[in-house]
Structures are given as C-alpha cells and as structure tokens.
Amino acid sequence: MVLTGRVHAGPLVTGPLIDADALAGALSRPDPPTVLDVRWRLGDPHAGRAEYAKGHIPGAVFVDLDTELSGPPGSRGRHPLPEPAALQAVLRAAGVRAGHPVVVYDDEPPAAARAWWTLRWAGHREVALLDGGYGAWVAAGHPVSTDLPTPAPGDVTVTPGGLPVLDAAEAAALPGRGGVLLDVRAAVRYRGEVEPVDPVAGHIPGAVNLPTTEHIGPDGRLRDPAQLRARFAAAGVTDGAPVGAYCGSGVTAAHTILALHLAGRTDAALYVGSWSDWITDPSRPVATGAQP
C-alpha cells in the first residue's frame, strides 16, 4: 500500500495518515484496502448515512459512529467503548480482515479519527485516516460512487488494549503526577460559558485547553509533525511526561490522539467517557474559567 511521506511505506499500514492520491493508487491494486466511510454529525444521527448515499469513495462501506463504533449511551458517557464482540461483528460485516489495511474517512473531523482510534484499540494496527477526508478525495478529481458494496465477510479478531485509555480517576490524577490532561473542546466550552450538549458546563480541574481544531491547517489537513510538536509543547506536553486527552464524549479527543501520534507521542491515552462520563458523578469537581 502506497502511503504519504508522513507514514511508513510497506505492505501494511504503520502510520496514521494516507493522502487521496495514494489511496486512489492503492484502490487500483488487485487486493485494495478496506475503506470505511464514517461521516457523522453531532445531534443528527441520520446525516452521515444520507451523505454516504449521495456519493462515497468507490467500494467504501458505511459504518455508524453512534450505533456501531460506540456502545449505548448512558452512565459511561455518550460514546462509550463498544463491547468487543459487537465491534468484531460490525468490523467483520464491513469486510475488515486480520492483517489487511483499512482506510477510514469522514468529511470533517473527528469521526474518522475515532474510527482510527477504535480499530487501533481493538488491536488492528493496519489502519490509516484519509488526510483531508472526503473533500480532499473529491478535490483531487477521484471518482465517487452511489453503489452499495457487498464486501466479503472479514475475519478480524478484536483484541482490546491496543491503545491506552483513561478512566475518570486516572484522568483526574494525570496533572498531579507530572502529566498533561488536554481538554480539546472549544474554549467557550472549556471555560464553562457555553455547553450545547451536556447538562453541566466546565472542565476537569487541572486540564489544559487545546482545541483539536488547531491541529488542522487551512487546507483541511492535519498540520505537519513539527508544527504539532510545537503546539503540544506550548500546552506543556514534554518528552517522557504522560499525556491524555478528553472532549465531550471521546470523539473529538481521538483526533487529538491521532495528532499526538503524528507528533511522536504514541503513548497518549484517551479518556473515552470524557466530559459526558465525568459529570455522571456529582461528587467529581468541576472547574470553570480560562485556568486549569
């Protein structure tokens, strides 16, 4: 599989990004990668599938972030981890095979990044995100399709633990043990001035605000690793110090985890439940304002 210069070229995907031209080349090969369309809109559960029906990358299979890549919302947050057996059934139905490359995409961050993270957490290393998403594919002049593929069943085995996670207690303790907990939501949500989704506004005490939108350049693609490292360093992320990220429900934060991987921090941990899990326990403290 041909990959961009920001990932390792080889028979399996070992880096997090692929560009549109490289993906087009890979799809023309006898055994192309499995492509998953993960378009999604917060608050509109049908939008992603509707966009997929209007046009998608040829051969791409639609996978629903809310119902297939997440468990049911509840006490663990709005997008908790799915049960491994349920996730395995979804991935096999989409044609995901053990040891075979997968490419995920959306049309705006961060749904595909959560799919990338979930596959990596599930033990599937050969996965990359289409840099710039569906828009980059269309802008490059590559074909689109409205055909619904019928992939051959895959044989992937979900083995949880491929990427590190944080629970509420571990997230809260991170700043106190010399680490950095990144709150990647918009600054107004971090400060507690606006909360459009969850019933309580504010942030986890000690968390540093670094919106994941800042990791994306004006071309809609992720910034280069040097720029990302500088941004993370400005937020206090130093070599050797543990780092974790959270957002509203563990979706946007997965995009920051991907950016941290590009910056060399493949040990970065995701608080999957994020703010929507944190506030389920009224004994947990809530901070407001611009300071951690």
C-alpha positions in Angstrom: 0.0 0.0 0.0 1.4 3.4 -1.0 1.3 5.9 1.8 2.2 9.5 2.2 5.7 10.7 3.3 4.3 11.0 6.9 3.8 7.3 7.3 5.9 4.2 6.7 5.6 2.7 3.2 5.2 -1.0 3.2 2.8 -3.9 2.8 0.9 -2.9 6.0 -0.2 0.5 7.3 2.0 1.5 10.2 1.3 5.3 10.2 -1.9 7.2 10.8 -2.4 9.1 7.5 -2.8 8.5 3.8 -3.5 11.1 1.1 -6.1 11.0 -1.6 -3.7 10.2 -4.5 -2.0 7.4 -2.5 -5.4 5.9 -1.6 -6.5 6.1 -5.3 -3.4 4.2 -6.3 -4.0 1.6 -3.6 -7.6 1.1 -4.6 -6.5 0.2 -8.2 -4.4 -2.8 -6.9 -5.6 -6.4 -7.0 -6.1 -6.5 -3.2 -7.1 -3.0 -2.2 -7.5 -1.8 1.3 -10.9 -1.9 3.1 -12.4 1.6 3.1 -14.8 2.7 5.8 -17.0 5.8 5.5 -17.6 7.3 8.9 -19.3 10.6 8.2 -21.2 11.8 11.2 -22.9 14.9 12.6 -23.4 15.5 16.3 -27.1 15.7 17.0 -28.1 14.3 13.6 -27.9 10.5 13.6 -29.0 10.2 10.0 -26.8 12.8 8.4 -23.8 10.6 7.8 -25.7 7.8 6.1 -27.6 10.3 3.9 -24.3 11.9 2.7 -22.9 8.4 2.0 -25.9 7.6 -0.1 -25.3 10.8 -2.2 -21.8 9.8 -3.0 -18.8 8.0 -1.5 -15.4 6.6 -2.3 -16.0 3.5 -4.6 -16.1 0.4 -2.5 -16.4 2.2 0.8 -18.7 0.7 3.5 -20.6 3.0 5.7 -20.1 2.4 9.5 -22.2 4.3 12.0 -20.2 6.0 14.8 -23.2 6.2 17.2 -24.5 2.7 16.9 -21.7 0.5 15.6 -18.4 2.0 16.8 -19.7 3.0 20.2 -21.7 1.3 22.9 -25.1 2.6 24.0 -25.0 6.0 25.7 -25.5 6.0 29.5 -23.6 6.1 32.7 -20.3 5.7 30.8 -20.9 8.7 28.6 -22.4 9.4 25.2 -20.0 7.4 23.1 -18.5 4.6 25.4 -16.4 1.8 24.0 -18.5 -0.9 22.3 -18.5 -4.5 23.6 -15.7 -6.3 21.8 -17.9 -9.0 20.4 -20.3 -6.4 19.0 -17.5 -4.4 17.5 -16.0 -7.5 16.0 -19.3 -8.4 14.3 -19.5 -4.8 12.8 -16.0 -4.9 11.5 -16.3 -8.3 10.0 -19.6 -7.3 8.3 -17.7 -4.4 6.8 -15.0 -6.7 5.4 -12.2 -5.9 7.8 -9.6 -8.7 7.6 -6.8 -9.6 10.0 -3.5 -8.1 8.9 -5.1 -6.2 6.0 -5.0 -2.4 5.6 -8.1 -0.3 6.4 -8.6 3.3 5.5 -11.2 5.5 7.3 -12.6 8.8 6.2 -15.2 11.4 7.0 -16.0 14.9 5.6 -15.0 16.9 8.6 -13.1 15.9 11.8 -13.3 14.0 14.0 -15.5 10.9 13.4 -12.9 9.0 11.3 -10.3 9.7 13.9 -12.5 7.9 16.4 -12.8 5.0 14.0 -9.0 5.0 13.5 -8.6 5.0 17.3 -11.2 2.3 17.9 -9.6 0.0 15.3 -6.2 0.6 16.9 -7.6 0.0 20.4 -9.1 -3.2 19.1 -5.7 -4.5 18.0 -5.8 -3.7 14.3 -2.6 -1.9 13.5 -3.0 -1.6 9.7 -5.3 1.5 9.7 -4.9 5.0 8.3 -7.1 8.1 8.1 -7.6 9.8 4.8 -6.0 13.2 5.3 -8.4 15.9 4.4 -11.3 13.5 4.2 -13.9 13.1 1.5 -13.4 16.7 0.5 -9.8 16.0 -0.4 -10.8 13.0 -2.4 -13.3 15.0 -4.5 -11.0 18.0 -4.8 -8.3 15.7 -6.3 -10.7 14.6 -9.0 -11.1 11.0 -8.0 -14.3 9.1 -8.8 -17.3 8.8 -6.4 -20.0 6.2 -6.4 -23.5 5.7 -5.2 -23.3 1.9 -5.4 -23.7 -0.1 -2.2 -20.9 -2.6 -1.9 -21.3 -6.1 -0.6 -18.0 -6.9 1.0 -16.9 -10.4 1.7 -17.1 -11.1 5.4 -13.9 -10.3 7.2 -12.1 -12.3 9.8 -10.6 -9.7 12.1 -10.4 -10.6 15.8 -11.0 -7.7 18.3 -8.4 -7.8 21.0 -8.9 -4.8 23.3 -6.0 -2.8 24.7 -4.1 -1.9 21.6 -4.1 1.8 22.7 -4.1 3.2 26.2 -7.3 4.5 27.9 -8.0 6.5 31.0 -10.9 6.3 33.3 -12.2 9.2 35.3 -9.9 8.7 38.3 -6.8 8.3 36.1 -7.7 11.4 34.1 -8.1 13.5 37.2 -4.8 12.2 38.6 -2.8 12.9 35.5 -1.9 16.6 36.1 -0.9 15.8 39.7 1.6 13.2 38.7 3.5 15.4 36.3 1.4 14.7 33.2 -0.8 16.8 31.0 -4.5 16.3 30.5 -5.7 18.0 27.4 -9.3 19.3 27.1 -9.7 19.5 23.3 -13.1 21.2 23.2 -13.7 24.8 22.1 -12.5 27.3 24.6 -16.0 28.5 25.4 -17.0 25.0 26.5 -13.8 24.6 28.5 -14.4 27.9 30.3 -18.0 26.8 31.1 -19.5 29.7 29.2 -21.4 27.5 26.8 -22.4 23.9 26.9 -24.6 22.9 23.9 -24.6 19.1 24.6 -24.1 18.1 28.2 -26.1 19.2 31.3 -23.1 20.6 33.2 -20.6 23.2 31.9 -16.9 23.5 32.7 -13.8 21.3 32.7 -11.9 18.7 34.7 -9.7 20.6 37.2 -6.1 20.6 36.1 -6.9 20.1 32.4 -5.3 22.3 29.8 -7.4 23.6 26.9 -6.0 22.9 23.4 -8.9 22.7 20.8 -8.3 19.9 18.3 -9.4 22.3 15.5 -6.0 24.0 16.0 -4.3 20.8 14.7 -5.9 21.3 11.2 -4.4 23.6 8.6 -6.3 25.9 6.3 -6.2 23.2 3.6 -8.3 20.9 5.9 -5.4 18.5 6.5 -3.5 17.9 9.7 -0.5 20.1 10.3 2.9 18.6 9.8 4.6 16.8 12.8 6.9 19.7 13.6 4.0 22.2 13.9 2.1 19.7 16.0 5.0 19.1 18.3 5.4 22.8 18.9 1.7 23.2 19.7 1.7 20.4 22.1 4.9 21.7 23.7 3.3 25.1 24.2 0.5 23.3 26.1 3.0 21.7 28.4 3.4 18.3 26.7 7.0 17.3 27.2 9.0 14.2 26.4 8.5 11.5 28.9 5.6 13.1 30.8 2.3 11.2 30.4 -0.3 12.8 28.3 -4.0 12.2 27.9 -6.9 13.8 26.1 -10.7 14.2 26.6 -13.5 16.1 25.0 -17.3 15.9 25.3 -17.7 12.2 24.6 -14.3 10.8 23.4 -14.8 11.5 19.7 -13.0 14.8 19.2 -10.3 13.8 21.6 -9.5 10.8 19.4 -8.5 13.3 16.7 -6.0 14.8 19.2 -4.7 11.4 20.0 -4.0 10.9 16.3 -2.3 14.3 16.1 -0.2 13.2 19.2 0.8 10.0 17.3 2.0 12.2 14.4 4.0 14.2 16.8 5.7 11.1 18.2 3.6 10.5 21.3 2.1 7.1 20.5 1.7 6.5 24.3 -1.1 9.2 24.5 -4.2 7.9 26.3 -7.8 8.7 25.6 -10.4 9.3 28.3 -13.1 7.6 26.3 -16.0 8.7 28.5 -14.7 12.2 28.6 -16.9 15.1 30.0 -20.1 13.2 29.4 -18.9 10.5 31.8 -17.2 12.8 34.3 -20.4 14.7 35.1 -22.4 11.5 35.8 -20.9 11.5 39.3 -21.9 14.7 41.1 -19.0 14.3 43.6 -16.5 15.0 40.9 -15.3 18.6 40.9 -16.0 21.0 38.1 -13.7 23.9 37.2 -14.7 27.0 35.1 -12.8 29.9 33.6 -9.7 30.0 31.5 -7.3 28.5 34.0 -6.7 24.8 34.6 
